[in-house]
Amino acid sequence: MASFRHFGLIAAAALLTSGANAEAAENTVAAAPSKAAIEALEKSAYEAWKSKDAKFWDTFLADNFVGWVHRAG
């Protein structure tokens, strides 16, 4: 009977701690990128656009991304 009681206490403790750890992980917020990092990324994106480098955009756009350009005139 004592072994069932110990098992129950251990199982309850495991459930409680796993729930707390999961909740703490969900509340973690990533730090914002620096201004220099954003500027470097913007410059890289512009260079890729100018050179028509489609591989650059693989990490940024979803597989089903659709874009268009409206040309006045």
CNS distance restraints for C-alpha pairs under 8 A (distance, minus, plus):
assign (resid   1 and name CA) (resid   5 and name CA) 6.54 0.50 0.50
assign (resid   2 and name CA) (resid   6 and name CA) 6.26 0.50 0.50
assign (resid   3 and name CA) (resid   7 and name CA) 6.05 0.50 0.50
assign (resid   4 and name CA) (resid   8 and name CA) 6.07 0.50 0.50
assign (resid   5 and name CA) (resid   9 and name CA) 6.26 0.50 0.50
assign (resid   6 and name CA) (resid  10 and name CA) 6.10 0.50 0.50
assign (resid   7 and name CA) (resid  11 and name CA) 6.02 0.50 0.50
assign (resid   8 and name CA) (resid  12 and name CA) 6.08 0.50 0.50
assign (resid   9 and name CA) (resid  13 and name CA) 6.11 0.50 0.50
assign (resid  10 and name CA) (resid  14 and name CA) 6.13 0.50 0.50
assign (resid  11 and name CA) (resid  15 and name CA) 6.26 0.50 0.50
assign (resid  12 and name CA) (resid  16 and name CA) 6.19 0.50 0.50
assign (resid  13 and name CA) (resid  17 and name CA) 6.15 0.50 0.50
assign (resid  14 and name CA) (resid  18 and name CA) 6.07 0.50 0.50
assign (resid  15 and name CA) (resid  19 and name CA) 6.19 0.50 0.50
assign (resid  16 and name CA) (resid  20 and name CA) 6.34 0.50 0.50
assign (resid  17 and name CA) (resid  21 and name CA) 6.19 0.50 0.50
assign (resid  18 and name CA) (resid  22 and name CA) 6.20 0.50 0.50
assign (resid  19 and name CA) (resid  23 and name CA) 6.17 0.50 0.50
assign (resid  20 and name CA) (resid  24 and name CA) 6.15 0.50 0.50
assign (resid  21 and name CA) (resid  25 and name CA) 6.23 0.50 0.50
assign (resid  22 and name CA) (resid  26 and name CA) 6.34 0.50 0.50
assign (resid  23 and name CA) (resid  27 and name CA) 6.46 0.50 0.50
assign (resid  24 and name CA) (resid  28 and name CA) 6.62 0.50 0.50
assign (resid  33 and name CA) (resid  37 and name CA) 6.17 0.50 0.50
assign (resid  33 and name CA) (resid  38 and name CA) 6.69 0.50 0.50
assign (resid  34 and name CA) (resid  38 and name CA) 6.41 0.50 0.50
assign (resid  35 and name CA) (resid  39 and name CA) 6.17 0.50 0.50
assign (resid  36 and name CA) (resid  40 and name CA) 6.11 0.50 0.50
assign (resid  37 and name CA) (resid  41 and name CA) 6.18 0.50 0.50
assign (resid  38 and name CA) (resid  42 and name CA) 6.11 0.50 0.50
assign (resid  39 and name CA) (resid  43 and name CA) 6.14 0.50 0.50
assign (resid  40 and name CA) (resid  44 and name CA) 6.16 0.50 0.50
assign (resid  41 and name CA) (resid  45 and name CA) 6.09 0.50 0.50
assign (resid  42 and name CA) (resid  46 and name CA) 6.19 0.50 0.50
assign (resid  43 and name CA) (resid  47 and name CA) 6.21 0.50 0.50
assign (resid  44 and name CA) (resid  48 and name CA) 6.13 0.50 0.50
assign (resid  45 and name CA) (resid  49 and name CA) 6.11 0.50 0.50
assign (resid  45 and name CA) (resid  56 and name CA) 7.57 0.50 0.50
assign (resid  46 and name CA) (resid  50 and name CA) 6.15 0.50 0.50
assign (resid  47 and name CA) (resid  51 and name CA) 6.17 0.50 0.50
assign (resid  48 and name CA) (resid  52 and name CA) 5.79 0.50 0.50
assign (resid  48 and name CA) (resid  53 and name CA) 4.84 0.50 0.50
assign (resid  48 and name CA) (resid  54 and name CA) 7.40 0.50 0.50
assign (resid  48 and name CA) (resid  56 and name CA) 6.36 0.50 0.50
assign (resid  49 and name CA) (resid  53 and name CA) 6.32 0.50 0.50
assign (resid  49 and name CA) (resid  54 and name CA) 7.98 0.50 0.50
assign (resid  53 and name CA) (resid  57 and name CA) 7.71 0.50 0.50
assign (resid  54 and name CA) (resid  58 and name CA) 7.11 0.50 0.50
assign (resid  56 and name CA) (resid  60 and name CA) 7.93 0.50 0.50
assign (resid  57 and name CA) (resid  61 and name CA) 5.93 0.50 0.50
assign (resid  58 and name CA) (resid  62 and name CA) 7.64 0.50 0.50
assign (resid  61 and name CA) (resid  65 and name CA) 6.14 0.50 0.50
